[in-house]
């Protein structure tokens, strides 16, 4: 979850220095991390549009909240 807020902070600093908002999407992150996976997603236009419209910070925050929820359920079960 922290990485999502750090991504927003980084975008804010880039905006202050460049005076232009550069959106970071899940698809652009996927192209940088795994080009072969990005090629697979580009074959499906619906999935590519969904990943292009989803902001990277939102995906990181949602993933962090999901991991916190799963971790709390595991802790309650084995505590």
Backbone as a chain_set.jsonl record, in Angstrom:
{"seq": "XXXXXXXXXXXXXXXXXXXXXXXXXXXXXXXXXXXXXXXXXXXXXXXXXXXXXXXXXXXXXXXXXXXXXXXXXXXXXXX", "coords": {"N": [[0.829, -1.177, 0.0], [1.99, 1.148, 0.677], [3.666, 1.607, -1.482], [1.92, 2.509, -3.431], [1.188, 5.048, -2.485], [3.691, 6.218, -2.52], [4.167, 6.238, -5.251], [2.262, 8.121, -6.075], [3.327, 10.345, -4.76], [5.781, 10.549, -6.103], [4.877, 11.122, -8.68], [3.769, 13.601, -8.132], [6.05, 15.119, -7.462], [7.384, 14.994, -9.917], [5.565, 16.434, -11.416], [5.85, 18.955, -10.289], [8.457, 19.592, -11.056], [8.535, 19.281, -13.877], [6.217, 20.448, -14.786], [4.153, 19.061, -15.969], [1.764, 16.521, -15.992], [2.471, 13.202, -15.744], [0.947, 10.327, -16.438], [1.063, 7.175, -14.87], [0.433, 3.978, -15.781], [-0.938, 0.662, -15.306], [-0.408, -0.908, -17.529], [1.81, 0.389, -18.741], [3.699, -0.007, -16.752], [3.804, -2.776, -16.795], [4.864, -3.199, -19.332], [7.434, -2.265, -18.945], [8.422, -4.015, -17.009], [7.895, -6.703, -17.819], [8.141, -7.407, -20.945], [7.238, -9.501, -22.596], [4.899, -10.404, -21.347], [3.396, -8.101, -21.626], [3.081, -8.078, -24.384], [1.404, -10.275, -24.669], [-0.901, -9.343, -23.385], [-1.585, -7.271, -25.059], [-2.713, -8.505, -27.228], [-5.308, -8.992, -26.555], [-7.749, -6.767, -26.793], [-9.643, -5.729, -24.95], [-8.617, -6.33, -22.387], [-6.195, -4.958, -22.579], [-7.114, -2.297, -22.774], [-8.321, -2.06, -20.26], [-6.114, -2.323, -18.533], [-4.673, -0.126, -19.373], [-6.268, 1.984, -18.572], [-6.25, 1.828, -15.834], [-4.791, 3.295, -13.041], [-1.427, 3.085, -11.855], [-0.802, 3.59, -9.182], [-3.268, 3.219, -7.914], [-3.637, 0.489, -8.361], [-1.515, -0.567, -6.861], [-2.259, 0.256, -4.267], [-4.724, -1.064, -3.963], [-3.834, -3.732, -4.123], [-2.205, -3.815, -1.843], [-4.131, -3.414, 0.189], [-5.639, -5.739, -0.191], [-3.744, -7.706, 0.467], [-3.347, -7.029, 3.168], [-5.885, -7.661, 4.188], [-6.029, -10.449, 3.683], [-3.855, -11.269, 5.223], [-4.765, -10.577, 7.789], [-6.895, -12.336, 8.097], [-5.578, -14.799, 8.071], [-3.988, -14.505, 10.349], [-5.963, -14.334, 12.338], [-7.021, -16.882, 12.169], [-4.97, -18.623, 12.96], [-4.192, -17.707, 15.425]], "CA": [[0.0, 0.0, 0.0], [2.913, 2.276, 0.732], [4.202, 1.879, -2.816], [0.929, 3.313, -4.145], [1.313, 6.438, -2.057], [4.984, 6.704, -3.011], [3.988, 6.509, -6.673], [1.562, 9.405, -6.158], [4.307, 11.353, -4.372], [6.748, 10.689, -7.202], [4.195, 11.837, -9.754], [3.645, 14.991, -7.701], [7.356, 15.764, -7.61], [7.64, 15.146, -11.356], [4.709, 17.517, -11.881], [6.424, 20.227, -9.846], [9.685, 19.899, -11.794], [8.321, 19.327, -15.328], [4.962, 21.15, -15.035], [3.295, 18.206, -16.792], [1.38, 15.315, -15.257], [2.747, 11.98, -16.494], [0.214, 9.223, -15.812], [1.668, 5.847, -14.889], [-0.635, 2.992, -15.798], [-0.506, -0.717, -15.086], [0.137, -1.409, -18.788], [3.158, 0.931, -18.936], [4.558, -0.701, -15.789], [3.95, -4.14, -17.275], [5.77, -3.154, -20.473], [8.787, -2.092, -18.434], [8.833, -5.161, -16.2], [7.842, -7.942, -18.588], [7.638, -7.112, -22.29], [6.521, -10.637, -23.173], [3.554, -10.386, -20.781], [2.716, -6.969, -22.239], [2.683, -8.508, -25.727], [0.246, -11.155, -24.529], [-2.081, -8.545, -23.044], [-1.959, -6.41, -26.18], [-3.506, -9.279, -28.182], [-6.696, -8.887, -26.109], [-7.96, -5.32, -26.669], [-10.387, -5.383, -23.739], [-7.679, -6.367, -21.262], [-5.234, -3.867, -22.764], [-7.79, -1.038, -22.414], [-8.52, -2.039, -18.808], [-4.816, -2.057, -17.901], [-4.265, 1.234, -19.731], [-7.069, 2.971, -17.842], [-6.041, 1.665, -14.392], [-3.554, 3.933, -12.588], [-0.516, 2.19, -11.141], [-0.914, 3.826, -7.74], [-4.497, 2.571, -7.469], [-3.416, -0.958, -8.346], [-0.656, -0.874, -5.709], [-3.038, 0.443, -3.039], [-5.692, -2.172, -3.894], [-3.082, -4.949, -3.803], [-1.81, -3.724, -0.442], [-5.307, -3.655, 1.025], [-5.974, -7.159, -0.315], [-2.771, -8.46, 1.263], [-3.648, -6.786, 4.577], [-7.085, -8.422, 4.513], [-5.67, -11.871, 3.729], [-2.99, -11.463, 6.391], [-5.554, -10.522, 9.018], [-7.665, -13.581, 8.182], [-4.639, -15.875, 8.447], [-3.589, -14.287, 11.735], [-7.088, -14.693, 13.202], [-7.246, -18.32, 12.138], [-3.91, -19.352, 13.647], [-3.842, -17.072, 16.696]], "C": [[0.878, 1.246, 0.0], [3.448, 2.62, -0.653], [3.213, 2.687, -3.655], [1.02, 4.784, -3.778], [2.653, 7.036, -2.485], [4.924, 7.014, -4.504], [3.274, 7.852, -6.876], [2.513, 10.541, -5.788], [5.336, 11.61, -5.463], [6.127, 11.445, -8.373], [4.035, 13.311, -9.402], [4.954, 15.75, -7.836], [7.712, 15.974, -9.077], [6.786, 16.28, -11.938], [5.304, 18.869, -11.497], [7.674, 20.59, -10.639], [9.433, 20.09, -13.285], [7.099, 20.139, -15.731], [4.078, 20.391, -16.02], [3.025, 16.933, -16.007], [1.593, 14.099, -16.156], [2.014, 10.825, -15.828], [0.978, 7.909, -15.957], [0.542, 4.835, -14.779], [-0.058, 1.604, -15.568], [0.118, -1.275, -16.36], [1.545, -0.876, -19.038], [4.146, 0.287, -17.962], [4.833, -2.123, -16.255], [4.892, -4.198, -18.475], [7.215, -2.982, -20.023], [9.305, -3.305, -17.692], [8.924, -6.428, -17.036], [7.277, -7.671, -19.976], [6.865, -8.277, -22.914], [5.089, -10.706, -22.627], [2.744, -9.228, -21.361], [2.28, -7.306, -23.659], [1.46, -9.411, -25.674], [-1.021, -10.368, -24.21], [-2.515, -7.65, -24.197], [-2.754, -7.175, -27.235], [-4.986, -9.245, -27.821], [-7.006, -7.401, -25.888], [-8.725, -4.903, -25.415], [-9.49, -5.343, -22.518], [-6.663, -5.235, -21.363], [-5.856, -2.518, -22.399], [-8.004, -0.935, -20.911], [-7.207, -1.72, -18.09], [-4.324, -0.654, -18.214], [-5.031, 2.282, -18.941], [-6.877, 2.881, -16.332], [-4.739, 2.344, -13.969], [-2.721, 2.972, -11.734], [-0.632, 2.366, -9.637], [-2.167, 3.162, -7.186], [-4.353, 1.065, -7.398], [-2.545, -1.359, -7.161], [-1.425, -0.761, -4.392], [-4.045, -0.69, -2.877], [-4.994, -3.488, -3.546], [-2.638, -4.953, -2.348], [-2.968, -3.977, 0.5], [-5.741, -5.114, 0.979], [-5.025, -8.017, 0.516], [-2.979, -8.248, 2.759], [-4.86, -7.584, 5.033], [-6.769, -9.908, 4.634], [-4.793, -12.163, 4.941], [-3.76, -11.428, 7.692], [-6.396, -11.783, 9.183], [-6.781, -14.749, 8.589], [-4.233, -15.729, 9.904], [-4.709, -14.686, 12.689], [-7.313, -16.196, 13.25], [-6.216, -19.06, 12.979], [-3.501, -18.72, 14.974], [-4.472, -17.782, 17.871]], "O": [[0.539, 2.264, -0.604], [3.662, 3.792, -0.964], [3.631, 3.473, -4.506], [0.941, 5.658, -4.641], [2.737, 8.228, -2.779], [5.566, 7.957, -4.967], [3.648, 8.627, -7.756], [2.505, 11.589, -6.434], [5.714, 12.754, -5.714], [6.769, 12.301, -8.982], [4.151, 14.175, -10.272], [4.965, 16.899, -8.276], [8.273, 17.007, -9.442], [7.225, 16.997, -12.837], [5.268, 19.815, -12.284], [7.931, 21.77, -10.873], [10.043, 20.961, -13.905], [6.954, 20.487, -16.903], [3.347, 20.994, -16.805], [3.936, 16.34, -15.431], [0.965, 13.984, -17.208], [2.419, 10.384, -14.752], [1.474, 7.58, -17.035], [-0.211, 4.832, -13.806], [1.155, 1.401, -15.628], [1.079, -2.04, -16.286], [2.401, -1.626, -19.507], [5.305, 0.063, -18.314], [5.952, -2.62, -16.13], [5.645, -5.162, -18.614], [8.126, -3.505, -20.664], [10.499, -3.597, -17.738], [9.92, -7.147, -16.969], [6.061, -7.702, -20.165], [5.931, -8.052, -23.683], [4.164, -11.034, -23.37], [1.537, -9.358, -21.566], [1.217, -6.867, -24.096], [0.581, -9.325, -26.532], [-2.096, -10.694, -24.712], [-3.692, -7.306, -24.301], [-3.413, -6.55, -28.066], [-5.836, -9.448, -28.689], [-6.567, -6.831, -24.89], [-8.475, -3.826, -24.875], [-9.588, -4.426, -21.702], [-6.308, -4.622, -20.356], [-5.195, -1.683, -21.781], [-7.885, 0.15, -20.341], [-7.194, -0.933, -17.143], [-3.626, -0.052, -17.398], [-4.5, 3.358, -18.666], [-7.307, 3.783, -15.612], [-3.678, 2.0, -14.491], [-3.262, 2.155, -10.989], [-0.568, 1.387, -8.893], [-2.13, 2.597, -6.092], [-4.879, 0.429, -6.486], [-2.804, -2.378, -6.521], [-1.258, -1.595, -3.502], [-4.207, -1.221, -1.779], [-5.516, -4.273, -2.755], [-2.691, -5.991, -1.689], [-2.814, -4.676, 1.502], [-6.163, -5.669, 1.994], [-5.459, -8.95, 1.191], [-2.808, -9.182, 3.542], [-4.869, -8.123, 6.14], [-7.199, -10.556, 5.588], [-4.966, -13.183, 5.608], [-3.442, -12.179, 8.614], [-6.589, -12.249, 10.306], [-7.201, -15.599, 9.374], [-4.143, -16.724, 10.623], [-4.455, -15.3, 13.725], [-7.751, -16.724, 14.272], [-6.559, -20.035, 13.648], [-2.535, -19.174, 15.587], [-4.277, -17.374, 19.016]]}, "num_chains": 1, "name": "protein.A"}
